[in-house]
């Protein structure tokens, strides 16, 4: 019988490329605990991003690759996910119960930022992550409606608020605390303080990702949030229209100035396909996000159509990823979510919570 060697095994396992990263699992050190016992082989693979829908297929490919090695009869492959905290802006620390904060922003209103944010959150949750939603748009909170949540949050200790839950997503919003018809006639400092309270005084339950639906624009509120909230990365939402791109570029530069990495761009309303005749038309232009990405060295994470179902489903409290989980639009949202999670997983890990506190005493 041919003796099985780890060299031969690793060479075969290197042929399995992670479809989400484009890299093999050996070179990226995601393959661990390789053991050989005669004709039996076992190993673990640890992914740094949620991939519930793809784990079985990846395990099957790994087992098939190992069995191509002469002498291998039995293969045991264990594929797991471990999401950790990654670095944020210099001078800020990650929150104790929130591993990664992702800001979803746009330079201007009306480009579908909140709809992208909620579907991104739901897509990450569908892939197995613990996800929260912070509705940072104090003047126009829309996440309660989109997540189908009503009611007031409770406080177990009198100091913090329990997040409300919609479709498995933990959520906090000023919309839970005010009358829907009540306007927020607040100046910038009051809004910033309210948002800080929503962030730090919500009892988040061990989140892998907290999606922050940012207010539109690059004014005082957005800038203050970018400087005070420990953000792992930002996603910029735009349409192909020149007017939207002008403001999106400003938003990009704002995050650069405060040291928040840009995960990528999402192009919304990229194309409209007539439901009657099937004619496809770029109503807001085409290629805008790709040009902006090329100018800034960024990545277009995905393009979404202008489709009435997206609007109807969000308004009904059942966004597309929940309403049509197997549909083609939900598949685009899930692909965008995986790219966001992979780009975050590639960042340096945050070690601040693991470092011991240094105390100086006079002796």
Secondary structure, DSSP 8 states (H G I E B T S, - for coil): -----HHHHHHHHTT-B-TTTSSBTTTTT-EEEEEEETTEEEEEEEESS--TTTHHHHHHHHHHHHHTSTT--EEEEEEEE----B--STT----TTEEEEEEEE-SSSSS-HHHHHHHHHHHHHHTT--EEEEE--STT--HHHHTT--S----SSSSSB--EEETTEEEEEGGGTS-TT------HHHHHHHHHHHHHSB---SEEEEEEE--SSSSHHHHHHHHHS--SEEEEEEESSHHHHHHHHHHHHHHHHTT--EEEEEEES--EE-TTT--EE-TT-SSHHHHHHHHHT--EEEE----HHHHHHHHTT--HHHHTTTSHHHHHHHHHHHHHHHHHHTS-B--TTTS--------
